Each structure stands twice: as structure tokens, then as C-alpha cells.
Amino acid sequence: MDIDFVFKIAAIGIIVAVLNQVLIRSGREEQAMMTTLAGLIVVLMMIVGQISELFSTIKYLFNL
């Protein structure tokens, strides 16, 4: 896992947090919740790819 991957997740987190605060301050709590949920789904999809790669590496390492 590269440090770039961690920075991408951090950048998504910062963007989602800022958007969340802006939407809450403007009285759009529903959109703020959807933005947060969308950010979470994007990050989870990124992590699933890395976990798949980890399992493939472990499988190769133990010759399974």
C-alpha cells in the first residue's frame, strides 16, 4: 500500500467534511447526510480493492 493511497483517503475525508459543514450551515441536513454516505461508500470501494490484493498476495505466498 502506497502513501498515495492514504493521502487519497485523507483528501476524500477532508472534502466530505467541508461539504458536510457547508450543507449543514445552509440548512440542508439531508444532502449533508447523503454526501457523507457517498464519501464513505467511495472509500470503502477503494479499500475493498486493496483487501482483494492482500488476499491474493497471501494466497500466492502460501501456495494455496
Buried (B, 14 or more C-beta within 10 A) or exposed (E): EEEEEEEBBEEBEEEBEEBBEEBBEEEEEEBBEEBBEEBEEBBEEEEEEEEEEEEEEEEEEEEE
